[in-house]
Amino acid sequence: MIDTIFNIGHCLKKNGRGFFLFLLLTLVLGCSQSSKTSFGTNYLKISIDNQGLIYSIKDLTKPQPRELSPSDRPSPLLTLYNSKLDTLYRPLSAEFNEPQNIIELAYPNNSKAEIRVEPKDKYLKFTLVSLTNREDIEGVQWGSIHTNITNLFGEIIGVARDTSETVNYAIGMLALDDNTLGGKSRTIGDAAPFQYVIHSPDTIQFPLPEDLYEGQIFTLGGNGISDVAFYAHKEPYYRILYGNAAEIDNKGRISITYNSRDRTKKREVYFSLIPNMQANTPNHLQVEPVPGIDYIGSSVALWGSPDSTALMDVIQDIVLSEGLPYPKIDGKWVKDPTAYVPDAITSGGLYDSIVSYTSRLGFKAISLYDQSFLRPDRANEGYIDGKDFEKKPLKLTSGNLSHKEFANMAAKYGLTIGRTPITTSLAPGTKDASPIPSDSLCCQQKRLLVNNISTTDTLIIVDDPKYLDEIASWEGHAENLNMVKIGKELIHYLGISEVEPYRLLNVERGYWGTTPTEHSTNDTICKLQVTINYGYDGLIPNMKLQDKIAEYYADVSFINGLGYYDFDGQEFLFNNGHGYYSAKRFFRKMFDRAAMHGIPSIRFTGATLSEGSWHYQSIWNVGGGKNLYDVETREWGSATSQGKDLRDVTFANYFPVGMGGNFPINANSTVEQYEHIQAISVGLGTTYSLYLNQKDVESCPQKEAIFKVIRTWENARAANAFPRDIKKLLTKPEKNWRLLDGENKDTWILNELKDGKKVKSYILNRA
């Protein structure tokens, strides 16, 4: 739907004696008021003025369309980012070429942008076709699109949500290409800081204290090293941030932004994912150019719809129509709430009954968490148990098995198995790290060697000391990982002299078992980008090598029968300075390689969730125990605020809420506990990883009844048997429930209990 309210060309068609004065008045008083153009979908109408500003956003789902654009904050459709001046150029004028569906925007720097508009039934597609005078324009930014919605903001995928019964409406954007990212052009390293913002989702229910205000930023808790300690505020108005695709102003109003960057040029960033903590102060990073990755062609979908149906009606339609990643489980999109399902997670190291347990529970995957980290080592070509699968790390009393043998056993029950990798951390002793380091490692900084050095020299003089005093990485600044690479040798050092000649201090040659060799004047010195210690020790690959590692994980899956990964250290994907683009590229390479092998979509969780992984990632079961959901106190995080924080992030971003590795079945477990766990899980839309230790499970007197309870709830969830009003009741922690099978496989009886007695009963049917 395209509605041109006023067209100056219409004025010029007028003729006749005495009309000259009328024409002048029309030009001054009429046409100068601008050509205002509107575009609409089934649920949304936006209007753009002759300055390229969106001045109206209307909810068309109400009898009287509701205005959702704040009158004092019109939204620029597209702004241009000059990084040298740190300036955003808003458009000055806009012209609409109706036959070609092109909006031409003019800017104060004399740039002109052509944007193709394609109205669809459920979204508006905008694509940047061209941009002139672009030499100093590093990036383009869609929006910010300002709204007067103040309820929930989805900062990962960019959505403003009013979940109230009276309004029930959401506005959002989605990127339609990998180089368009959620967030602003000014985002350092293309990954937004991890921190708290003050925002009340309901000022009546959760009023702010007098010393706090909307939009106020706070750092995380703890020392910056223990990730559990990050989560330090149980108050509902402390909202943790995992992106900046949606932000709030000082009135709590939500704005949505996407951006795209020219990645073909060199740039330097001062980056940390947690920049406000001493343990994670930023490092200067020379970001490697990526050939062919530019903002021309950047494309977004702008949508609005009833909030309650947005995910399955609109977002799913965008994903399918635009060919975005669409991983499935049992034939369903992993974002479909009826596809949410817990996973089994092992402990104890004995696997006799794990497959049987998991199948009876109705789960689909087994995380072999009691195995060590799966380190990316391309030397094994994906054969993690040897070319003949001769290694047998999985213990059964009937005889130990390789991953492939165990995967084949699980597959007979429709199950997949998985491991916990350390993502892109190239550990010492692996192919790309040592004893022969790859030439495709990520460099924080590059310098030149001033003097020839022998195999034993420790006097290493560099041409420029700038930033070489910074301790490796941005995360933890582990001194044992502070190293440079010259040729094929790794060299550890700490510090650099303050006066010329500038020399590295505390030098240790042949680090990580590499071979000390002679090096010549003007050889390149690469200060390596690294991970952290605590068992994650490793080097970061450059983009070319990262692509290979992504493919390696798909090869491991194909060869060994793995279909599940828990990507610990997932934030390492941001360490090359390309942020969410790096994550998108990594997972696309992995999924494309998996598709080439003809294996199903890989189910994965990980250490974080970002706009870069949202489409690919199935679940986010990070942490566990009393930090996530405490079944005894029935609260989201009794030990820390982690449960509350991660619940709020995921729910706001239409992503399954994670309850972590949790709820182990043991001698003290009861049926009532799992009735409650499953009620919360179905009501809110959560998954969790159920700890299964074979010895502990067998010690549980109520084992069989617990298995039946969980399976009954999971069967009903998969059948979409819980209507919206029932789900709202299930989320109330004070209520107790019992779900029973009905007269046939398509019905269930949900009883509400009080003091163990039934007080209400609901008949549920397969949708």
C-alpha positions in Angstrom: 0.0 0.0 0.0 1.6 3.3 -1.2 -0.3 6.5 -0.5 1.2 9.8 -1.9 -0.6 12.4 0.1 0.7 15.4 -1.9 2.7 15.4 -5.2 4.3 18.6 -6.4 4.0 17.4 -10.0 0.2 17.6 -9.6 0.6 21.4 -8.9 2.5 21.9 -12.2 -0.2 20.3 -14.3 -2.5 23.2 -13.6 -2.8 25.9 -16.3 -5.0 28.9 -17.3 -4.9 32.7 -17.1 -4.8 34.1 -13.6 -3.5 30.9 -12.2 0.1 32.2 -11.9 -0.5 33.7 -8.4 -2.3 30.6 -7.3 0.6 28.5 -8.5 3.1 30.6 -6.5 1.0 30.4 -3.4 0.7 26.7 -3.9 4.4 26.2 -4.3 5.1 28.3 -1.2 2.3 27.2 1.1 1.4 23.8 -0.3 4.2 22.0 -2.0 6.8 23.4 0.5 4.9 21.4 3.1 6.5 18.4 1.5 5.6 15.3 -0.4 4.5 12.9 2.4 4.6 9.3 1.6 3.0 6.4 3.4 3.7 2.7 3.3 1.7 0.0 4.9 1.3 -3.7 5.8 -1.7 -5.7 7.2 -0.9 -4.4 10.7 1.3 -1.2 10.3 1.4 2.1 8.5 4.4 4.5 8.4 4.6 8.0 6.9 7.7 9.7 5.8 8.1 13.4 5.1 10.2 15.3 2.6 13.1 15.3 5.0 13.4 11.5 5.1 11.9 11.4 8.6 9.3 8.9 9.7 6.8 11.1 11.5 4.0 8.6 12.0 3.9 4.9 12.9 0.4 3.6 13.2 -1.0 0.4 14.7 -3.7 -0.7 12.2 -5.0 -3.6 14.3 -7.3 -1.3 16.4 -10.6 0.2 15.2 -9.0 3.6 15.7 -5.4 3.4 14.5 -3.0 4.2 17.4 -0.1 6.5 16.9 3.2 5.0 18.1 5.6 7.6 16.9 6.5 10.3 19.5 5.6 13.7 18.3 8.9 15.2 19.5 11.1 12.5 18.0 10.6 11.8 14.2 12.8 9.0 13.0 15.4 9.3 10.2 14.9 6.4 7.8 18.7 6.2 7.1 21.6 8.1 8.6 25.3 8.1 7.4 28.2 7.6 9.7 31.5 9.5 9.2 33.9 7.7 11.6 36.7 10.2 11.2 34.5 13.0 12.5 32.4 10.7 14.6 29.3 12.3 13.0 26.0 10.9 12.0 24.4 12.7 9.0 20.6 12.8 9.0 18.9 13.3 5.7 18.0 16.8 4.6 15.4 15.9 1.9 13.6 13.0 0.4 12.0 12.3 -3.0 10.0 9.3 -3.9 10.2 7.7 -7.3 6.9 5.8 -7.3 7.4 3.8 -10.5 10.7 2.4 -9.3 9.7 2.3 -5.5 12.9 4.2 -4.8 13.3 6.9 -2.0 16.2 9.2 -2.7 17.7 10.9 0.3 20.1 13.8 0.3 22.5 14.6 3.1 24.4 17.6 4.3 27.8 16.1 3.1 26.3 16.0 -0.4 25.8 12.3 -0.4 22.7 10.8 -2.0 21.2 7.5 -1.1 18.8 5.4 -3.1 16.6 3.1 -1.0 14.3 0.5 -2.6 11.0 0.1 -0.7 9.1 -3.2 -1.0 5.8 -3.3 0.9 4.9 -6.9 1.9 1.7 -8.2 3.6 3.5 -8.4 7.0 6.6 -6.2 6.7 8.2 -3.4 4.8 11.5 -4.2 3.1 14.1 -1.4 2.7 17.3 -1.9 0.8 20.2 0.5 0.2 20.8 0.4 -3.6 23.4 3.1 -3.9 25.3 5.9 -2.1 27.3 8.7 -3.7 30.1 10.8 -2.1 30.8 7.9 0.2 34.6 8.1 0.7 34.4 9.1 4.3 31.2 7.2 5.1 32.2 4.1 7.1 28.7 2.9 7.9 25.0 3.5 7.4 22.4 3.3 10.1 18.7 2.4 9.7 16.9 4.7 12.2 16.9 5.0 15.0 13.2 4.3 14.8 11.7 6.0 17.8 8.5 4.8 19.4 6.3 5.8 22.4 6.3 2.2 23.7 7.7 1.9 27.2 7.1 -1.8 28.2 9.6 -4.5 27.0 12.6 -3.8 24.7 14.4 -6.6 22.8 17.9 -5.3 22.5 19.2 -8.3 20.6 16.9 -8.4 17.6 15.5 -4.9 17.9 11.9 -4.8 19.1 9.6 -2.6 21.1 6.8 -4.5 22.8 3.7 -3.5 24.6 2.5 -6.8 26.1 -0.6 -5.3 27.8 -4.0 -6.8 27.0 -5.3 -3.3 25.9 -2.4 -2.5 23.5 -0.8 -5.9 22.6 1.4 -4.5 19.9 5.1 -4.7 18.9 7.3 -2.9 16.4 10.6 -4.3 15.3 13.3 -4.7 12.6 15.3 -7.6 11.3 18.4 -7.6 9.3 18.0 -9.3 5.9 21.8 -9.8 5.2 24.7 -10.8 7.3 26.5 -7.4 7.3 23.5 -5.6 8.6 23.7 -5.8 12.4 21.4 -4.9 15.3 22.7 -1.7 17.0 24.2 1.7 16.1 27.1 2.6 13.8 29.0 3.9 16.8 29.1 0.5 18.4 32.7 -0.2 19.1 33.8 -3.5 17.7 30.2 -4.2 16.5 29.3 -5.8 19.9 27.5 -3.7 22.4 28.8 -3.4 26.0 27.6 -5.9 28.5 26.1 -3.7 31.3 22.9 -2.8 33.2 20.4 -0.1 32.2 17.6 1.3 34.4 14.2 0.6 32.9 10.9 -0.1 34.5 8.6 -2.2 32.3 5.6 -1.0 34.4 6.0 2.2 36.3 2.9 1.5 38.4 4.0 -2.0 39.5 7.7 -1.2 39.6 8.2 2.5 40.3 11.8 3.7 40.2 13.4 5.0 43.4 14.1 8.7 43.5 17.9 8.2 43.0 17.4 6.3 39.7 16.2 7.4 36.2 15.3 5.8 33.0 18.3 5.0 30.7 20.8 5.2 33.6 23.8 2.9 32.9 25.5 0.7 35.6 28.4 -1.7 35.3 28.0 -5.4 36.2 28.7 -6.8 39.6 31.7 -8.8 40.8 35.3 -8.6 39.9 34.8 -9.0 36.1 36.2 -12.5 36.1 33.6 -14.7 37.7 30.7 -14.6 35.2 28.2 -15.6 37.9 29.1 -12.6 39.9 28.2 -10.3 37.0 24.5 -10.7 37.8 24.2 -8.4 40.8 20.7 -6.8 40.8 17.5 -8.6 41.6 15.4 -5.4 41.3 13.1 -5.6 38.2 14.1 -2.2 36.9 17.8 -3.2 36.6 17.8 -4.6 33.0 20.9 -6.4 31.8 21.9 -5.7 28.2 23.1 -8.1 25.5 22.9 -5.7 22.6 21.8 -2.3 21.5 19.4 -3.0 18.6 16.7 -1.5 21.0 17.4 1.2 23.5 15.4 3.5 25.8 15.5 7.2 26.4 15.1 9.2 29.6 11.3 8.7 29.4 11.6 5.0 29.0 10.6 5.1 25.3 12.0 2.4 23.1 14.0 3.1 19.9 15.2 0.5 17.3 18.4 0.7 15.3 20.3 -1.5 12.7 23.5 -0.6 10.9 25.9 -1.8 8.3 29.6 -1.2 7.8 32.2 -1.0 5.1 34.5 -3.8 6.2 36.9 -3.5 3.2 39.0 -0.8 4.9 41.5 -0.9 7.8 40.3 0.5 11.1 41.3 0.4 14.8 39.0 0.0 17.7 39.4 0.3 21.5 37.3 -2.7 22.4 36.0 -4.5 25.5 32.7 -6.3 25.8 32.7 -5.2 29.5 34.5 -1.9 29.3 33.6 -0.5 32.7 35.4 -3.1 34.7 39.1 -3.0 35.6 39.6 -6.7 34.8 38.3 -6.2 31.3 39.6 -2.8 30.3 39.6 -2.3 26.5 42.5 -3.1 24.2 43.5 -1.4 20.9 42.8 -3.7 18.1 43.7 -3.3 14.4 40.6 -4.7 12.7 41.4 -6.9 9.7 39.7 -5.8 6.5 37.2 -8.3 4.9 37.2 -8.0 1.1 33.8 -7.6 -0.6 31.8 -6.9 2.6 30.2 -3.5 2.2 27.0 -1.7 3.2 25.6 -1.3 -0.3 22.8 -3.8 -0.4 22.1 -3.5 3.3 18.6 -4.5 3.9 16.1 -4.6 6.8 12.5 -5.6 7.4 10.5 -3.1 9.4 7.4 -4.7 10.9 4.6 -4.1 13.4 1.9 -6.5 14.6 0.0 -7.8 17.6 2.7 -8.8 20.1 1.0 -12.1 21.0 1.3 -13.4 17.5 4.4 -11.5 16.3 6.8 -14.4 16.5 4.9 -17.1 14.6 2.9 -14.8 12.3 5.3 -12.1 11.3 8.9 -12.9 12.3 8.6 -16.4 11.0 7.1 -15.0 7.7 10.1 -12.7 7.3 12.6 -15.5 8.0 11.0 -17.8 5.5 10.2 -15.2 2.8 13.7 -13.7 2.9 15.6 -17.0 3.2 17.1 -16.3 6.6 18.4 -19.2 8.7 15.6 -21.5 9.7 16.9 -24.4 11.9 14.4 -27.0 12.8 13.9 -29.7 15.4 11.4 -32.5 14.7 10.3 -30.5 11.6 9.5 -27.4 13.6 11.3 -24.0 13.6 13.4 -23.9 16.8 11.7 -20.6 17.7 8.3 -22.2 17.7 7.3 -22.5 21.4 5.9 -25.9 20.7 9.4 -27.0 19.7 11.0 -25.9 23.0 12.2 -29.0 24.7 14.7 -29.6 27.5 17.9 -31.5 27.0 19.7 -34.1 29.0 23.1 -33.2 30.4 25.4 -35.9 31.8 27.4 -36.2 35.0 29.2 -39.1 36.6 30.8 -40.4 33.5 28.7 -43.6 33.2 26.4 -43.9 30.2 24.6 -47.3 30.5 21.1 -45.8 30.9 21.5 -42.2 29.6 19.9 -43.0 26.2 17.0 -44.8 27.8 16.4 -42.0 30.3 16.5 -39.3 27.6 14.1 -41.1 25.3 11.6 -41.8 28.1 11.6 -38.2 29.1 10.7 -37.1 25.6 13.9 -35.0 25.1 15.9 -34.9 21.9 19.5 -34.3 22.8 22.2 -35.4 25.2 25.0 -33.1 26.2 28.1 -35.1 27.2 29.1 -32.4 29.7 31.2 -34.6 31.9 33.7 -35.0 29.1 36.5 -32.4 28.8 36.4 -29.4 26.4 36.3 -30.3 22.8 39.1 -28.2 21.4 39.2 -27.2 17.7 42.2 -29.1 16.4 42.2 -29.4 12.6 45.0 -31.9 12.8 42.5 -34.7 13.5 40.5 -33.7 10.4 37.3 -34.1 12.5 38.0 -37.6 13.7 38.0 -36.8 17.4 38.4 -40.5 18.3 40.9 -41.4 15.6 40.6 -42.3 12.0 39.4 -45.8 12.9 37.4 -44.6 16.0 39.8 -46.5 18.1 39.5 -44.2 21.1 36.6 -45.1 23.4 36.0 -42.2 25.9 32.4 -43.0 26.7 32.1 -45.5 29.5 29.5 -48.3 29.7 29.7 -51.4 31.8 29.1 -53.5 28.6 32.2 -51.9 27.0 33.4 -48.4 26.3 32.3 -46.6 23.1 33.5 -44.0 20.6 31.3 -40.9 20.0 30.2 -42.4 16.7 29.2 -45.7 18.3 27.3 -43.9 21.1 25.7 -41.6 18.5 24.5 -44.6 16.6 23.0 -46.1 19.7 21.2 -42.8 20.5 20.0 -42.3 16.9 17.9 -45.5 17.2 15.8 -43.6 19.7 15.7 -40.4 17.6 18.3 -38.7 19.9 21.4 -36.8 19.1 24.5 -36.3 21.3 26.8 -33.3 21.8 29.9 -31.8 23.3 31.1 -28.5 24.8 33.7 -26.8 22.6 35.7 -23.7 23.5 34.5 -22.1 20.2 37.5 -20.5 18.4 40.1 -20.8 21.2 43.2 -22.4 19.6 44.7 -24.2 22.5 48.5 -24.9 22.8 49.4 -28.2 21.1 46.7 -27.9 18.5 47.3 -27.6 14.7 46.9 -23.8 14.4 48.5 -22.8 17.7 51.7 -24.7 18.4 54.3 -26.1 18.0 53.9 -24.6 14.5 51.5 -21.6 14.7 49.4 -20.7 11.8 50.0 -17.5 9.7 46.2 -16.9 9.9 46.1 -15.8 13.6 44.4 -12.6 14.7 46.8 -9.7 15.5 45.9 -7.0 17.9 48.8 -4.9 16.6 51.5 -5.3 14.0 55.0 -3.8 14.3 58.4 -4.3 12.7 61.5 -5.8 14.1 64.3 -3.2 14.2 67.3 -5.6 14.7 68.3 -9.0 13.6 68.0 -11.6 16.4 69.5 -15.0 16.8 67.8 -18.1 18.3 68.9 -17.0 21.8 68.6 -13.2 21.8 66.1 -11.7 24.2 66.8 -8.1 23.1 63.9 -7.6 20.7 63.6 -4.0 19.5 60.4 -2.8 17.9 59.8 0.2 15.6 56.8 1.5 17.6 55.9 0.9 21.2 52.4 2.1 20.9 49.9 -0.1 22.8 52.4 -2.9 23.3 52.2 -2.3 27.1 48.6 -3.6 27.0 48.2 -7.1 28.4 46.7 -9.5 25.9 43.0 -9.6 25.0 40.3 -7.5 26.6 39.0 -10.3 28.8 40.8 -11.0 32.0 44.1 -9.7 30.6 45.8 -13.0 31.4 49.6 -12.3 31.6 50.5 -15.9 30.6 48.9 -15.2 27.2 50.7 -12.0 26.5 52.7 -12.9 23.4 53.9 -12.0 20.0 54.5 -14.1 16.9 57.5 -13.6 14.6 57.5 -16.1 11.7 56.7 -19.5 13.2 57.9 -18.6 16.7 55.7 -17.5 19.7 57.5 -15.2 22.2 56.1 -14.3 25.6 56.8 -10.9 27.0 55.5 -8.5 29.6 55.9 -4.7 29.0 57.9 -2.5 26.8 60.7 0.0 27.6 59.6 3.6 28.0 62.5 5.1 26.0 64.3 4.3 22.8 65.3 1.8 21.7 61.9 0.3 22.4 62.4 -3.3 23.5 60.1 -5.9 24.7 60.6 -6.8 28.4 60.7 -10.1 30.3 61.1 -12.0 27.0 60.7 -15.8 26.8 61.7 -17.3 23.5 60.1 -20.5 22.0 56.9 -20.1 24.0 54.3 -22.9 23.9 56.8 -25.3 22.5 57.5 -23.4 19.4 61.1 -23.4 17.9 63.3 -20.3 18.5 64.6 -19.2 15.2 66.6 -16.3 13.7 64.6 -13.3 12.6 65.6 -10.4 10.4 65.2 -6.7 10.5 61.8 -5.5 9.3 60.2 -8.9 10.0 56.6 -8.5 11.1 55.8 -8.7 14.8 52.3 -9.8 15.4 51.0 -9.1 18.9 48.4 -11.9 19.2 44.8 -11.5 20.1 44.1 -14.2 22.7 41.3 -15.6 24.9 41.5 -16.0 28.7 43.0 -18.6 31.0 41.2 -20.9 33.5 41.3 -23.7 30.9 40.2 -21.6 28.0 43.8 -20.7 27.1 44.1 -20.1 23.4 44.8 -17.9 20.4 42.1 -16.2 18.3 42.0 -16.9 14.5 41.7 -14.3 11.8 38.5 -14.4 9.7 39.9 -16.7 7.1 41.0 -19.3 9.7 37.7 -18.8 11.7 35.8 -19.9 8.5 37.8 -23.1 8.5 37.1 -23.8 12.2 33.4 -23.3 11.6 33.6 -25.9 8.8 35.6 -28.1 11.1 32.8 -28.2 13.7 30.4 -29.3 11.0 32.9 -32.0 9.9 33.1 -33.2 13.5 29.3 -33.5 13.6 29.1 -35.4 10.4 32.0 -37.8 11.1 31.2 -38.5 14.8 27.4 -38.2 14.8 27.2 -35.1 17.0 24.2 -32.9 16.6 24.5 -30.6 19.6 27.2 -28.1 20.8 27.5 -26.0 23.9 29.8 -23.2 22.6 31.5 -22.1 25.8 33.6 -19.0 25.2 31.2 -17.9 22.4 32.2 -14.3 23.0 35.6 -15.2 21.5 33.8 -14.7 18.1 33.8 -11.0 18.9 37.6 -10.8 19.6 38.5 -10.1 16.0 36.7 -6.7 16.1 33.9 -7.7 13.7 31.4 -8.4 16.5 28.0 -9.7 15.5 29.1 -10.0 11.9 31.8 -12.4 12.9 29.2 -14.5 14.8 26.8 -14.6 11.8 29.6 -15.5 9.5 30.9 -18.3 11.8 27.5 -20.0 12.2 26.5 -19.5 8.6 29.8 -21.3 7.6 29.1 -24.1 10.0 25.4 -24.5 9.0 26.2 -24.4 5.3 28.9 -27.1 5.7 26.5 -29.2 7.7 23.9 -28.8 4.9 26.6 -29.9 2.4 27.1 -33.0 4.5 23.4 -33.6 4.5 23.0 -33.6 8.3 20.2 -31.8 10.2 20.6 -28.3 11.7 23.0 -28.4 14.6 21.3 -27.6 17.9 23.4 -25.3 20.0 23.6 -23.3 23.2 26.5 -21.2 24.3 28.1 -18.7 26.7 26.1 -15.8 25.2 23.3 -14.8 22.8 23.7 -12.0 20.3 22.1 -10.6 17.2 24.8 -12.6 15.4 23.6 -16.0 16.7 19.8 -15.4 17.3 18.7 -17.0 14.0 21.0 -20.1 14.4 21.0 -20.7 18.2 18.3 -23.0 19.5 18.6 -22.4 23.2 20.6 -20.6 25.8 21.1 -22.9 28.8 24.0 -21.1 30.5 24.8 -21.5 34.2 22.5 -23.4 36.5 21.3 -24.3 40.0 20.2 -21.6 42.3 21.7 -18.9 40.1 19.1 -19.6 37.4 15.8 -21.1 38.7 15.6 -22.3 42.3 12.9 -24.9 42.5 12.9 -24.9 46.3 12.3 -21.1 46.7 10.5 -20.9 43.4 12.3 -17.8 42.2 14.5 -16.8 39.3 17.9 -16.8 40.9 18.0 -17.1 44.7 21.9 -17.0 44.8 22.3 -14.2 42.2 20.1 -12.3 39.8 21.3 -14.4 36.8 18.0 -16.2 36.5 16.0 -12.9 36.5 18.4 -11.2 34.2 18.6 -13.9 31.5 14.9 -14.5 31.7 14.2 -10.8 31.0 16.6 -10.7 28.0 15.4 -13.9 26.3 11.7 -13.3 26.8 11.9 -9.8 25.5 13.7 -11.0 22.4 11.3 -13.9 21.5 13.8 -16.5 22.5 13.3 -19.5 24.7 14.2 -18.7 28.3 17.0 -20.9 29.7 16.9 -22.5 33.1 20.5 -23.7 32.8 22.0 -27.0 33.8 19.6 -27.8 36.6 17.1 -30.0 38.5 19.2 -33.2 39.0 17.2 -36.3 39.7 18.5 -37.7 43.0 17.4 -39.5 46.1 15.5 -36.4 47.4 13.7 -35.5 44.2 9.9 -35.5 44.2 7.1 -35.6 41.6 5.8 -32.2 42.9 9.1 -30.5 42.1 8.9 -31.6 38.4 5.3 -30.7 38.1 6.2 -27.2 39.1 9.4 -27.1 36.9 7.4 -28.2 33.9 4.5 -25.7 34.6 7.0 -22.8 34.6 8.7 -24.2 31.6 5.6 -24.4 29.5 4.0 -21.3 30.8 6.9 -18.9 30.2 8.4 -20.8 27.3 11.7 -22.1 28.8 14.1 -24.9 28.2 16.6 -26.4 30.6 19.4 -29.1 30.7 18.3 -31.8 33.1 21.3 -33.3 34.9 21.4 -37.1 34.7 23.9 -38.9 36.9 23.1 -42.6 36.5 23.9 -43.5 40.1 21.8 -40.6 41.4 18.8 -41.3 39.2 18.7 -44.9 40.3 18.7 -43.8 44.0 15.5 -41.9 43.5 12.4 -43.7 44.8 10.1 -41.6 42.6 12.2 -42.0 39.4 9.4 -43.6 37.3 6.8 -41.2 38.4 9.1 -38.2 37.6 9.8 -39.6 34.2 6.1 -39.9 33.5 5.4 -36.3 34.7 8.0 -34.7 32.5 7.0 -36.8 29.5 3.3 -35.9 29.9 4.1 -32.2 30.0 6.4 -32.4 27.0 3.9 -34.3 25.0 1.2 -31.7 25.7 3.6 -28.8 24.9 4.6 -30.3 21.6 0.9 -30.6 20.8 0.4 -26.9 21.5 -2.3 -27.8 24.0 -1.8 -24.8 26.3 -3.8 -21.7 25.3 -2.4 -18.3 26.1 -4.6 -17.7 29.2 -3.6 -21.0 30.7 0.1 -20.3 30.1 -0.2 -17.0 32.1 -1.6 -19.0 35.0 1.3 -21.5 34.8 3.9 -18.8 35.3 2.6 -17.9 38.7 5.1 -19.6 41.1 2.7 -19.8 44.0 0.4 -22.2 42.1 0.6 -26.0 42.1 -0.4 -28.2 39.2 -0.8 -31.7 38.1 -1.1 -32.7 34.4 -2.7 -36.0 33.5 -3.3 -37.8 30.2 -6.9 -37.5 29.0 -9.1 -40.0 27.4 -7.1 -40.1 24.2 -3.6 -39.1 23.1 -4.9 -35.7 22.0 -6.3 -34.5 25.4 -5.0 -33.7 28.8 -6.5 -32.8 32.2 -4.8 -29.9 34.0 -5.6 -29.8 37.7 -4.8 -26.9 39.9 -4.0 -28.1 43.4 -4.1 -26.5 46.9 -2.8 -28.4 49.8 -2.6 -31.4 47.5 -6.3 -31.2 46.6 -7.8 -30.3 43.3 -9.5 -26.9 43.3 -9.8 -26.3 39.5 -9.6 -28.5 36.4 -9.0 -27.6 32.7 -9.4 -29.8 29.7 -6.6 -29.3 27.2 -6.7 -30.4 23.5 -4.2 -30.7 20.8 -4.3 -27.5 18.8 
